[in-house]
Amino acid sequence: MQELKVSDVLRRASTYSLEQAAKGLASATHGFGAGTLQVDGSWFKDSTGRTIMLRGVNVSGNAKLPSTPYMPSHVRDGFFDDATVSFVGRPFPLAEADEHFARLHSWGFNFVRLNITWEALEHAGPGMYDFEFMTYITELLQKAKRHKFRVFIDPHQDVWSRFSGGSGAPGWTLRKAGLDVTKFAATNAAIVHNTYPDPDNYPKMIWPTNYYKLAAASMFTLFFGGKTFAPSCMVDGVNIEEFLQSHYCNAFATLAKKIQEVPGLEDDVVIGYDTLNEPSPGLIGCPDLSKLDPRQELKKGLTPTFFQAMLLGEGIKCDVDVWEFTSFGPRKQRTDTVDPAGASAWLPQSGGCIWAGNGVWDRTTGTLLRPEYFSKHPKTNQPVDFLSDHWMPFVRRFTSAIRGVYPGAIMFIEPPVNEHPPVWNEAAGDPVGRLCYAPHWYDGLTLISKHFNTWYNVDYIGFLRGKYSHPAFGLKLGDAGIRAGFKSQLKTLRDEGLEYMGEYPCVFGEIGIPYDMDNRISYLTGDYTAQTQALDCNMHALETNLLNFTLWNYCPDNSHQWGDGWNGEDLSIWSPAFPRRKGSAIAGKANVKIPPMDVNRVGPLESHIGKTSCMHEEEAGSIEGGGTPVGQDSAYLDQGGRAIPAFARPYPVLTPGTPMSLHFDLHSGVFTYTFRHSLSSGLWATPGLDPSSKALETELYVPREHYHNAEQDAEVWVSEGLLRWDQTEQRLYWRCGCDPGFKAQTTQSGNNEAKREGGNYDLGPGVEHTIVIKKRVPGAKPLSVLAKEAREKRLEGTDEKDARVALCPTPTNECVIL
């Protein structure tokens, strides 16, 4: 029986053709250029079979708003002239795209959730598409391709439309439903920043309360349940539900067709479509219209019941409760009288409140007739379930519309915020195949208060799932408690996707923090400690759950006064408000010289990481599509970044196996990653696979932000293998040392030592490999000790902690055979 030592691995690895493997480096880095992305169980795989981790960002919050005329949410002039607007240039002009994509690429991102509103596609009227905007989007996607990004399209909305206090649907959808958007302020049908009397003091994070006001609640009810709850509401000869959904689906199917017409975008760049951002049930499921909907988590400002909202919409005076948000949740302050003075939220020709017209209440007496109307089917009297009865039929319809154009589209399934999907039913026509579960999560306490409390937080998802009888029992104390709480909440959401939908990948489509914490004090001091702490806790929860994600968000016209330009939100990871030295963007995709691959050993890595340029002028060559490249160093690209250390973190981009554990300590700079592969199946069992194939290589993003100068060189420890470094792309490439077709066995000995030799036998779960990266700091723990500690911690409480498992950091730095 021959024991495989590190020296054997290096001797064998030295025969690999690094020159051959380096030839395709420029096109293959960042997990790009690998063809169609595969959905393989709960993981994404590239065409070589390696697991790819998708880390990205939403681009962009400003896409909710027209570019022409410039219409951020605090501007009133021209607000109601919605038919002639244009979104061309959202998220940013094409001339600026290269700089923005280069910046995101340099921060390690490889994925974009591209936010596009229905209004941007069809603002002029039903069926009147903005093809100029669609052409702009295809050109933007070509820019993204040059910078090695994959993209999924997000049909974005918030509280239905800009005219009901958010973004998304065109103004004509509200008018077709009979609503008068100019009267929403007077009737409290919506609280809209553009029409707020004092836009500078628009209440922070009050916009989500619009989900429970008349305008948005009515529109979502009609969109998802018009046939059931407003059967007599007909538009252009069809029920309003059919009218709205058909136009929505057709608009995004038309965009999909335009993207398909441009060679090299479908699959290579655009991999799929979200269903609808943060859908809402509206009134559907409300048990009693005379009381506040128990699903209303955020109560802030004027908070009418749905029946009061209907009365106010008809100009009838009401006494409405006023709530405030405190550190311990919403609290009722007082009751105010709201008098619309006879103004109506309904157009004169509409016949008045659509719900009165369907027998919910009596206009003459102001009496609620059917308080339970939306909790049961009006004809059958059977309880309704919004997700199964109304949301899923929409998901099926939208999936059919998109896949009718793009059959291979990955559908990113997004249920309402903080809810899980219904049990998937293939027999009922639920989508299958290329799917991804795409929930959202925010630390609500920090988001609403705009303060990161380092003393405590709340396991809110645990409370919603019945883990605690009151949110107070879900308190998590101190740094360790808060991190554990965040990790637990994201794990719950991820696991629910697996339980209800099946074994599909999970991407957290939105997660992020407000940067204008504590009355924007950081903008005066330049100290972003609180933001870094908050985002680090979010990132820790994502990493330890091995999750894909797209942060919210990257807003290119963010400002310190108006934030992301929408409803006072300020969550952009970058802001041009920082003083920035002059310079030009990197233009297009240039030919990049491949630096020498001179790291051929296990142990401390001789670092070449420095604050060097992302693309040197002398290295820039011909550019696909034209343009003149101008070199731009990373210091320039980093300018304007906010809390960069928290989000520009090391991670495995591509793995020839299954990720098992991932951890990065922001304070110490220690990064630990373990993956497992089988020797009897998958890549290592591929007949005739070249040992030098990139398919057997782990690609890690190792940012200059954390490992950046000669004084603190990066040290790397691996359980076994060969390392090489690409300075330009901030990439570390690691071959674990296993040959394709290599056979192994596990033997039991007193010291639990793993042995390998040739032959055919039962391989067990597979082979595990670990890498540890840290800064070289005098007096720090040896890397082998850190690796052993990480391994032991990962196995705590698992069934793997038995005699079959050998600890990874053995004295000889071997592969571990399980």
C-alpha positions in Angstrom: 0.0 0.0 0.0 1.6 3.2 -1.1 1.0 6.5 0.8 0.7 9.5 -1.4 2.9 12.4 0.0 2.9 16.1 -0.9 6.2 15.5 -2.8 4.4 12.9 -5.0 1.6 15.3 -5.7 4.1 18.0 -6.7 6.1 15.7 -8.8 3.0 14.6 -10.7 1.6 18.1 -10.9 4.8 19.4 -12.4 4.1 17.5 -15.5 0.9 19.5 -16.1 1.2 22.0 -19.0 0.7 25.3 -17.3 1.4 27.1 -20.6 -1.5 25.2 -22.2 -3.8 25.9 -19.3 -2.9 29.6 -19.4 -3.8 30.1 -23.1 -7.5 30.5 -22.4 -7.1 32.4 -19.2 -8.4 35.8 -20.3 -11.6 34.3 -21.6 -12.2 31.7 -18.9 -11.5 33.8 -15.8 -14.3 34.8 -13.5 -16.3 31.7 -14.4 -17.2 33.1 -17.8 -17.0 31.8 -21.3 -18.0 28.3 -20.2 -21.2 28.2 -22.2 -24.7 27.4 -20.9 -25.0 27.5 -17.1 -26.3 24.1 -15.9 -28.7 23.5 -13.0 -27.5 20.4 -11.2 -29.5 19.7 -8.1 -28.9 22.6 -5.7 -25.9 23.9 -7.5 -25.0 25.8 -10.6 -22.4 24.2 -12.9 -20.5 25.5 -15.8 -20.0 23.4 -19.0 -16.9 21.7 -17.5 -18.9 20.4 -14.6 -17.4 22.7 -12.0 -19.7 24.3 -9.4 -19.9 28.0 -9.9 -20.7 30.4 -7.1 -22.7 33.5 -8.3 -21.9 36.7 -6.4 -23.4 39.8 -7.8 -25.3 43.0 -7.4 -28.6 44.6 -8.5 -28.1 47.1 -11.2 -29.7 49.4 -10.4 -32.0 51.2 -8.0 -32.3 54.1 -10.4 -33.8 51.8 -13.0 -37.1 52.4 -11.2 -37.1 56.0 -12.5 -37.2 57.6 -15.9 -34.0 59.1 -17.3 -35.8 61.5 -19.6 -37.0 63.7 -18.1 -34.8 63.2 -15.1 -37.3 62.1 -12.5 -36.0 61.0 -9.1 -38.7 60.5 -6.6 -38.4 63.9 -5.0 -39.2 65.8 -8.2 -42.8 66.8 -8.8 -42.7 68.8 -12.0 -43.8 66.6 -14.9 -44.5 63.6 -12.6 -47.9 62.8 -14.2 -46.7 63.2 -17.8 -45.8 59.5 -17.8 -46.6 58.5 -21.4 -43.7 60.3 -23.0 -40.9 59.4 -20.6 -37.9 57.3 -21.5 -35.7 54.9 -19.5 -32.9 54.8 -22.1 -29.7 55.2 -20.1 -31.0 53.4 -17.0 -29.0 52.1 -15.2 -26.3 54.1 -16.8 -25.4 55.6 -20.2 -23.5 53.2 -22.5 -20.5 55.5 -22.5 -20.1 54.9 -18.8 -20.9 51.2 -18.8 -17.3 50.0 -19.1 -16.2 51.8 -16.0 -19.1 50.5 -13.9 -18.7 46.9 -15.1 -14.9 47.0 -14.7 -15.4 48.3 -11.1 -17.8 45.5 -10.2 -15.6 42.9 -11.9 -12.6 44.1 -9.9 -14.6 43.7 -6.7 -15.1 40.0 -7.5 -18.7 40.1 -8.8 -19.6 37.8 -11.7 -23.4 38.2 -11.7 -25.9 40.9 -12.2 -29.6 41.1 -11.4 -30.6 43.6 -14.1 -33.6 45.7 -12.8 -36.1 46.5 -15.6 -39.6 47.9 -14.9 -42.7 47.1 -16.9 -43.1 50.9 -17.3 -39.7 51.1 -19.1 -41.0 48.7 -21.7 -44.6 49.8 -22.3 -45.1 53.3 -20.8 -46.7 54.9 -23.8 -49.9 52.7 -23.7 -51.1 49.1 -23.9 -49.0 47.3 -26.6 -46.9 50.4 -27.4 -43.4 49.1 -26.7 -40.3 51.3 -26.3 -38.0 49.5 -28.8 -35.3 52.1 -28.3 -35.0 51.1 -24.7 -34.9 47.4 -25.6 -32.1 48.1 -28.1 -30.3 50.0 -25.3 -30.6 47.0 -23.0 -29.1 44.6 -25.7 -26.2 47.0 -26.1 -25.7 47.2 -22.3 -25.7 43.4 -22.1 -23.0 43.3 -24.7 -21.0 45.5 -22.5 -21.6 43.2 -19.6 -20.4 40.3 -21.6 -17.1 42.0 -22.3 -16.6 42.2 -18.6 -17.5 38.6 -18.0 -20.8 38.9 -16.3 -23.8 36.6 -16.3 -27.2 38.4 -16.0 -30.7 37.6 -15.0 -33.6 40.0 -15.8 -35.6 41.2 -12.9 -39.1 42.6 -13.8 -38.9 45.1 -11.0 -41.7 46.6 -9.0 -42.4 48.1 -5.6 -46.0 48.8 -4.4 -47.1 48.4 -8.0 -46.1 51.7 -9.7 -44.3 55.0 -9.3 -47.8 56.6 -9.0 -48.7 54.5 -6.0 -45.5 55.3 -4.2 -43.0 52.8 -5.8 -42.1 51.6 -9.2 -42.9 49.1 -11.8 -46.2 49.2 -13.8 -47.1 51.9 -16.3 -49.5 54.7 -15.2 -52.1 53.5 -17.7 -52.6 50.3 -15.7 -54.1 52.4 -12.8 -56.2 54.5 -15.1 -57.5 51.3 -16.8 -58.6 50.1 -13.4 -60.5 53.4 -12.9 -58.1 55.1 -10.5 -57.2 58.8 -10.6 -53.5 59.0 -9.8 -53.6 62.7 -9.2 -55.9 62.2 -6.1 -53.9 59.7 -4.2 -52.4 62.2 -1.8 -55.7 63.8 -0.9 -57.4 60.4 -0.3 -54.4 58.6 1.4 -54.7 56.0 -1.4 -50.8 56.2 -1.5 -48.1 58.2 0.1 -45.9 59.3 -2.9 -42.6 61.1 -2.5 -43.1 63.1 -5.7 -46.3 64.6 -4.4 -45.3 64.8 -0.7 -45.5 68.5 0.6 -42.0 68.4 2.0 -39.9 66.0 0.0 -36.8 66.7 2.1 -38.6 65.3 5.1 -40.4 62.3 3.5 -40.6 59.8 6.3 -37.8 57.2 6.0 -38.9 53.7 4.9 -42.6 54.6 4.9 -43.0 53.6 1.3 -43.7 49.9 2.0 -46.9 50.9 3.9 -48.4 51.6 0.5 -48.9 47.8 0.0 -51.7 48.2 2.5 -53.2 51.4 1.1 -56.0 51.6 -1.5 -54.1 52.0 -4.8 -51.5 49.3 -4.5 -53.7 46.8 -2.7 -56.4 47.2 -5.3 -54.0 46.8 -8.3 -52.4 43.6 -6.9 -55.8 42.2 -6.2 -56.9 42.9 -9.7 -53.7 41.6 -11.3 -53.7 38.3 -9.4 -57.4 37.8 -8.6 -59.5 40.0 -10.8 -61.5 37.1 -12.3 -62.4 35.9 -8.8 -63.0 39.2 -6.9 -63.9 41.6 -9.6 -65.5 39.4 -12.3 -67.5 42.3 -13.8 -64.5 44.5 -14.3 -63.8 44.3 -18.0 -61.1 46.2 -19.9 -60.9 46.0 -23.7 -63.4 43.1 -23.7 -61.6 40.9 -21.2 -61.4 40.7 -17.4 -58.9 43.1 -15.9 -56.8 40.2 -14.5 -56.4 38.9 -18.1 -55.8 42.3 -19.4 -53.0 43.2 -16.9 -51.3 39.8 -16.9 -51.3 39.4 -20.7 -49.7 42.9 -21.2 -47.1 42.2 -18.5 -46.1 38.8 -19.9 -46.1 40.1 -23.5 -43.9 43.0 -22.6 -41.2 40.9 -21.1 -41.5 38.2 -23.8 -41.0 41.0 -26.4 -37.8 42.0 -24.5 -36.7 38.4 -24.4 -37.2 38.2 -28.2 -35.1 41.3 -28.7 -32.3 39.9 -26.6 -32.5 36.6 -28.5 -32.1 38.4 -31.8 -28.6 39.6 -30.8 -26.1 36.7 -31.2 -24.1 35.7 -28.1 -26.4 37.2 -25.4 -28.9 34.4 -24.7 -27.2 31.7 -22.5 -23.7 33.3 -22.7 -24.9 36.5 -20.8 -28.6 36.3 -20.0 -29.4 33.1 -18.2 -32.9 33.7 -17.1 -35.7 35.8 -15.7 -37.2 36.5 -12.3 -41.0 36.1 -12.2 -41.9 39.4 -10.5 -40.1 41.4 -7.8 -41.7 41.1 -4.4 -45.2 40.2 -5.4 -48.0 41.2 -3.0 -51.4 39.6 -2.4 -53.1 42.9 -2.1 -56.5 42.3 -0.4 -56.5 38.6 -1.2 -56.5 36.6 2.0 -57.4 39.5 4.3 -59.6 37.9 7.0 -61.5 41.0 8.1 -61.5 44.3 6.2 -62.6 46.2 9.3 -59.3 45.4 11.1 -55.7 45.8 10.2 -54.4 42.9 8.0 -52.4 40.6 10.3 -49.9 40.2 7.5 -49.0 43.9 7.7 -45.6 43.7 9.3 -44.6 47.4 9.0 -47.0 49.9 10.5 -45.8 53.5 10.2 -47.6 56.8 9.8 -51.3 56.8 8.9 -52.4 53.1 8.9 -56.0 52.7 7.8 -57.8 49.3 7.7 -58.6 48.2 4.2 -62.2 49.3 4.7 -61.1 52.8 5.9 -58.9 52.9 2.7 -62.0 52.2 0.6 -64.0 55.0 2.4 -61.2 57.5 2.1 -60.9 56.6 -1.6 -64.6 57.7 -2.0 -63.8 61.0 -0.2 -65.4 60.0 3.1 -63.8 61.3 6.3 -62.2 58.7 8.7 -60.4 58.5 12.0 -57.2 56.7 11.3 -54.6 55.3 13.6 -51.0 56.6 13.4 -48.1 54.3 14.2 -44.4 54.7 14.7 -41.6 52.2 14.4 -39.5 51.7 17.6 -36.5 49.5 18.5 -39.1 46.9 19.7 -41.3 47.1 16.6 -44.4 49.1 15.6 -46.3 51.1 18.3 -49.6 53.0 18.0 -49.1 56.7 18.7 -52.5 58.3 18.2 -55.6 58.6 16.0 -55.9 61.4 13.4 -58.9 62.5 11.4 -58.3 62.3 7.7 -60.7 64.3 5.6 -60.4 64.0 1.8 -62.9 66.9 1.5 -64.9 65.0 -1.1 -61.9 64.1 -3.4 -62.1 60.7 -4.9 -59.3 58.3 -5.9 -61.6 57.0 -8.7 -62.0 58.6 -12.1 -65.4 60.1 -12.7 -66.1 57.8 -15.6 -65.2 54.7 -13.6 -68.4 54.5 -11.5 -66.5 54.9 -8.2 -65.0 52.3 -5.9 -64.6 49.0 -7.7 -65.1 47.1 -4.4 -68.4 48.8 -3.6 -69.4 47.9 -7.1 -68.7 44.2 -6.3 -70.8 44.3 -3.1 -68.1 44.6 -0.5 -69.6 47.8 1.0 -72.5 50.1 0.5 -71.7 53.6 -0.7 -75.0 55.1 0.4 -74.7 54.1 4.1 -70.9 53.7 4.3 -71.5 50.2 5.7 -69.2 47.2 5.3 -71.3 44.4 4.0 -68.7 41.6 3.5 -65.7 42.0 5.8 -64.4 38.5 4.9 -64.9 39.0 1.1 -61.3 38.5 0.1 -60.6 35.5 2.4 -63.1 33.2 0.6 -64.0 32.6 -3.0 -67.1 34.8 -3.5 -68.9 32.0 -5.4 -67.8 28.8 -3.7 -67.3 30.2 -0.2 -64.1 28.1 0.0 -61.0 29.6 1.7 -58.5 31.1 -0.7 -54.8 30.6 -0.6 -53.0 33.4 -2.4 -49.9 31.4 -3.2 -51.6 28.3 -4.6 -54.7 29.8 -6.1 -53.4 33.1 -7.5 -49.7 33.5 -7.5 -48.8 30.0 -8.9 -51.1 30.3 -12.0 -49.3 33.6 -12.7 -45.9 31.9 -12.3 -46.9 29.2 -14.8 -48.2 31.8 -17.3 -45.1 34.0 -17.1 -42.8 31.0 -17.4 -44.7 29.8 -20.5 -44.4 33.3 -22.0 -40.6 33.5 -21.4 -39.8 29.9 -22.4 -41.9 30.3 -25.4 -39.1 32.6 -26.6 -36.2 31.3 -24.7 -36.8 27.6 -23.9 -33.6 27.3 -21.8 -34.4 30.2 -19.5 -33.7 29.6 -15.8 -36.8 30.9 -14.0 -35.9 32.6 -10.8 -38.9 31.9 -8.6 -39.6 34.7 -6.1 -42.5 34.4 -3.7 -43.7 37.4 -1.5 -41.1 38.7 1.0 -40.6 36.4 4.0 -42.9 33.7 2.7 -42.1 30.3 1.3 -43.5 29.0 -2.0 -46.4 26.4 -2.1 -45.6 22.8 -2.5 -44.5 22.3 -6.1 -47.0 20.3 -8.2 -45.6 19.2 -11.6 -48.9 17.5 -12.4 -50.7 20.9 -12.0 -48.3 22.5 -14.5 -45.8 24.0 -12.1 -42.5 24.8 -13.9 -39.7 22.3 -13.7 -36.2 21.8 -15.0 -34.1 25.0 -15.1 -35.4 26.7 -11.9 -33.8 28.7 -9.1 -35.4 29.7 -5.8 -34.8 33.5 -5.4 -36.0 34.8 -2.0 -35.1 38.2 -0.6 -34.0 39.0 3.0 -33.1 42.2 4.8 -32.2 42.8 8.4 -35.4 44.7 9.0 -34.4 46.3 12.3 -31.4 48.0 10.6 -33.2 48.8 7.4 -36.1 50.6 9.0 -34.2 52.3 11.8 -31.2 53.1 9.7 -29.0 52.1 12.6 -27.0 49.0 13.2 -27.5 47.8 16.7 -24.4 45.8 17.8 -26.0 44.9 21.1 -29.0 42.9 19.8 -31.1 41.9 16.9 -34.2 39.7 16.3 -34.6 36.3 14.6 -37.6 37.7 12.7 -38.0 34.7 10.3 -37.9 32.4 13.3 -40.8 34.4 14.8 -42.8 34.3 11.6 -42.3 30.5 11.4 -43.7 30.0 14.9 -40.4 29.4 16.6 -41.2 32.1 19.1 -44.5 33.3 20.5 -43.3 36.9 20.4 -40.4 38.7 18.6 -38.9 39.5 22.0 -38.2 35.8 22.5 -36.2 35.8 19.3 -33.6 38.4 20.6 -30.0 37.6 19.6 -27.4 39.3 21.8 -23.9 40.5 20.9 -21.9 39.9 17.8 -22.0 36.1 18.0 -25.7 36.1 18.6 -26.5 38.5 15.8 -24.4 36.5 13.3 -26.0 33.2 14.4 -29.4 34.8 14.0 -28.7 36.1 10.5 -27.2 32.7 9.5 -30.2 30.9 10.9 -32.7 33.1 9.1 -31.0 32.6 5.7 -30.7 28.9 6.3 -34.4 28.7 7.0 -35.3 30.5 3.8 -32.9 28.4 1.7 -34.2 25.1 3.2 -37.8 26.1 2.6 -37.0 26.3 -1.1 -35.6 22.8 -1.0 -38.6 21.5 0.9 -41.4 23.1 -1.1 -39.9 23.4 -4.6 -37.4 20.6 -4.7 -33.7 20.4 -5.2 -32.9 23.6 -7.0 -30.2 26.2 -6.5 -30.9 29.2 -4.3 -30.0 32.9 -5.1 -30.8 35.6 -2.7 -32.0 38.2 -5.2 -31.8 41.1 -2.7 -29.9 41.6 0.5 -28.2 44.7 1.7 -27.8 47.5 4.2 -28.6 51.3 4.4 -25.5 53.4 4.1 -27.2 56.6 5.5 -27.1 55.2 9.0 -27.3 57.4 12.1 -28.4 60.6 10.3 -25.7 60.2 7.6 -22.8 60.8 10.0 -20.5 58.8 7.9 -20.8 61.3 5.0 -19.3 63.9 7.3 -16.6 61.8 9.0 -15.7 59.3 6.3 -16.0 56.5 9.0 -18.0 53.6 7.6 -17.3 51.2 10.6 -21.0 50.7 11.3 -21.8 49.9 7.6 -18.9 47.6 7.4 -20.0 45.7 10.5 -23.6 45.4 9.3 -22.6 44.2 5.8 -20.1 41.8 7.2 -22.8 40.1 9.3 -24.9 39.8 6.2 -22.0 38.4 4.1 -21.1 36.0 6.9 -24.6 34.6 6.8 -24.5 34.2 3.0 -21.1 32.6 3.0 -21.6 30.1 5.8 -24.8 28.9 4.1 -22.9 28.6 0.8 -25.4 30.9 -0.9 -25.4 32.7 -4.3 -26.6 36.3 -4.1 -27.0 39.7 -5.7 -26.6 42.6 -3.3 -29.0 45.5 -3.3 -27.6 47.6 -5.0 -25.2 49.5 -7.2 -26.6 53.0 -8.1 -24.4 55.1 -10.4 -26.0 58.4 -9.6 -26.3 58.0 -5.8 -25.9 61.2 -3.8 -25.5 62.0 -0.1 -28.6 64.1 -0.1 -31.0 61.9 -2.0 -29.4 58.5 -1.7 -30.4 56.2 -4.6 -32.9 58.8 -5.8 -35.9 56.8 -4.8 -38.0 57.2 -1.6 -35.0 58.2 0.5 -33.4 54.8 0.1 -29.6 54.8 0.2 -28.3 51.2 -0.1 -25.8 51.6 -3.0 -22.4 50.0 -2.5 -20.9 52.9 -4.5 -21.5 56.6 -4.7 -19.9 59.2 -7.0 -20.4 61.7 -4.1 -16.9 60.8 -2.9 -14.1 63.0 -4.1 -12.6 61.2 -7.1 -9.5 61.9 -9.1 -10.0 62.3 -12.8 -9.6 59.5 -15.2 -11.2 57.5 -18.0 -12.9 54.2 -17.8 -11.6 51.0 -19.1 -13.2 50.7 -22.5 -14.4 47.3 -23.7 -12.6 44.0 -23.5 -8.9 44.3 -24.2 -6.4 41.6 -24.7 -4.6 41.1 -21.4 -1.1 39.6 -21.0 -0.9 36.6 -18.8 1.5 37.0 -16.0 4.0 34.2 -15.1 2.5 31.3 -13.2 5.4 30.7 -10.8 3.8 29.3 -7.7 4.4 25.5 -7.8 4.4 24.5 -4.2 2.3 23.8 -1.1 2.6 26.1 1.9 3.0 29.9 2.1 2.3 31.6 -1.2 4.8 34.0 -2.4 2.4 36.9 -2.9 2.3 39.0 -6.0 -0.8 40.9 -4.8 -0.4 44.7 -4.9 -2.5 47.7 -5.7 -1.6 47.4 -9.3 -3.6 48.4 -12.3 -6.6 46.3 -13.3 -5.6 46.8 -16.9 -2.3 48.4 -18.0 -2.3 50.7 -20.9 0.5 48.8 -22.7 -1.5 45.6 -22.2 -4.7 47.0 -23.9 -5.2 45.8 -27.4 -8.0 45.6 -29.9 -11.4 45.9 -28.5 -14.5 44.0 -29.7 -16.9 46.6 -31.0 -14.4 49.4 -31.2 -13.3 52.0 -28.7 -10.0 53.2 -27.3 -8.9 51.5 -24.1 -7.4 53.7 -21.4 -5.7 51.9 -18.4 -7.3 52.5 -15.1 -5.8 51.3 -11.8 -7.7 49.7 -9.1 -7.3 52.7 -6.8 -9.4 54.7 -9.2 -12.0 52.0 -9.6 -12.3 51.7 -5.8 -13.0 55.4 -5.3 -16.6 55.8 -4.2 -16.9 52.3 -2.9 -18.6 52.1 0.4 -17.6 49.4 3.0 -15.5 47.6 0.3 -13.7 45.3 2.8 -17.1 43.9 3.7 -18.2 42.8 0.2 -15.0 42.4 -1.7 -14.1 39.1 -0.1 -12.3 35.9 -1.2 -14.5 33.1 -2.4 -14.4 30.1 -4.7 -15.6 31.1 -8.1 -15.3 27.6 -9.6 -14.9 24.3 -7.8 -14.4 20.8 -9.3 -16.6 19.3 -6.7 -19.2 20.2 -4.0 -18.5 23.1 -1.6 -18.7 21.9 2.0 -17.8 24.9 4.1 -16.7 28.6 3.6 -15.6 31.1 6.1 -13.9 34.5 6.0 -12.9 36.5 9.0 -12.9 40.2 8.1 -10.8 41.2 11.1 -8.0 38.6 10.8 -8.2 38.1 7.1 -8.3 34.3 7.4 -10.2 32.6 4.7 -11.0 28.9 4.8 -12.7 26.8 2.2 -13.4 23.0 2.0 -14.8 21.1 -0.9 -15.5 17.5 -1.6 -15.4 15.4 -4.8 -16.1 11.8 -5.7 -13.5 9.6 -7.4 -16.2 7.2 -8.7 -18.5 9.8 -10.4 -18.4 13.3 -11.8 -15.3 15.0 -13.1 -12.7 12.6 -11.7 -14.5 9.6 -13.3 -14.5 11.2 -16.8 -12.8 8.8 -19.2 -9.8 10.3 -20.9 -9.9 13.6 -19.1 -6.6 15.5 -19.5 -5.0 16.0 -16.1 -4.2 19.5 -17.1 -7.8 20.3 -17.9 -9.2 23.4 -16.2 -12.2 21.3 -15.2 -10.0 19.9 -12.4 -8.9 23.4 -11.2 -10.5 25.4 -8.3 -10.6 29.1 -9.1 -10.6 31.5 -6.2 -11.1 35.3 -6.1 -8.4 36.7 -3.8 -9.0 40.5 -3.5 -6.2 43.1 -3.3 -8.5 44.7 -0.7 -7.4 42.2 1.9 -4.1 40.8 0.6 -2.4 43.8 -0.9 1.2 44.6 -0.1 4.6 43.2 0.5 4.5 43.9 4.2 1.5 41.6 4.7 1.9 39.0 2.0 -0.7 36.4 1.7 0.1 32.9 3.0 -1.7 29.9 1.5 -2.0 26.4 3.0 -3.6 23.6 1.1 -4.3 20.1 2.1 -2.6 19.0 -1.1 -1.9 20.4 -4.5 -0.5 23.0 -6.9 -1.1 26.7 -6.8 -0.7 29.5 -9.4 -1.5 33.1 -9.3 -3.0 35.6 -11.8 -2.2 39.1 -10.5 -4.3 41.0 -13.0 -7.5 39.1 -12.3 -7.0 38.7 -8.6 -7.3 34.9 -9.0 -5.7 31.9 -7.3 -5.8 28.6 -9.2 -5.5 25.4 -7.2 -5.1 21.9 -8.4 -5.9 19.5 -5.5 -3.6 16.8 -6.9 -6.0 14.0 -7.6 -5.7 12.4 -11.1 -8.8 11.6 -13.2 -9.7 8.0 -12.7 -7.5 7.6 -9.6 -8.8 5.0 -7.2 -8.8 5.3 -3.5 -9.8 3.5 -0.3 -10.1 4.3 3.4 -8.3 2.3 6.0 -8.7 2.6 9.7 -5.7 3.0 11.9 -5.0 4.2 15.4 -4.2 7.7 14.3 -7.2 7.9 11.9 -4.8 8.3 8.9 -6.1 8.3 5.3 -4.4 6.0 2.9 -4.7 5.7 -0.9 -3.5 3.2 -3.5 -4.6 1.8 -6.9 -7.4 -0.7 -7.3 -11.1 -1.0 -7.3 -13.1 -0.6 -4.1 -15.9 1.3 -2.3 -14.8 4.9 -2.2 -17.2 6.2 0.4 -18.5 9.9 0.3 -15.4 11.1 -1.6 -12.3 13.2 -1.1 -12.1 16.4 0.8 -9.7 19.3 0.2 -9.1 22.4 2.2 -7.4 25.7 1.5 -6.6 28.4 4.0 -5.5 31.9 3.1 -4.3 34.6 5.5 -2.1 37.6 5.9 1.4 36.9 7.0 1.3 38.3 10.5 4.1 37.7 13.1 2.8 35.6 16.0 -0.3 34.4 14.3 -1.5 30.8 14.5 0.1 28.5 11.9 -2.0 27.8 8.9 -2.2 24.1 9.5 -3.6 24.7 13.0 -6.2 27.1 11.5 -7.2 24.5 9.0 -7.6 21.8 11.6 -9.7 24.0 13.8 -11.9 24.9 10.9 -12.3 21.2 10.0 -13.3 20.3 13.6 -15.7 23.1 13.9 -17.4 22.1 10.6 -17.9 18.6 11.8 -19.4 19.5 15.2 -22.9 18.1 15.5 -22.8 16.2 12.2 -22.8 12.5 11.5 -19.5 12.7 9.8 -17.5 13.0 13.0 -16.6 9.4 13.3 -13.8 7.0 12.5 -14.4 7.2 8.8 -13.2 10.9 8.6 -9.6 11.9 8.7 -8.9 15.5 9.7 -7.7 17.5 6.7 -4.5 19.1 8.0 -2.4 15.9 8.5 1.3 16.3 9.1 2.1 15.5 5.5 -0.5 17.8 4.0 -2.3 15.0 2.3 -5.7 14.8 0.5 -8.3 13.5 2.9 -10.1 10.3 1.8 -13.5 9.9 3.5 
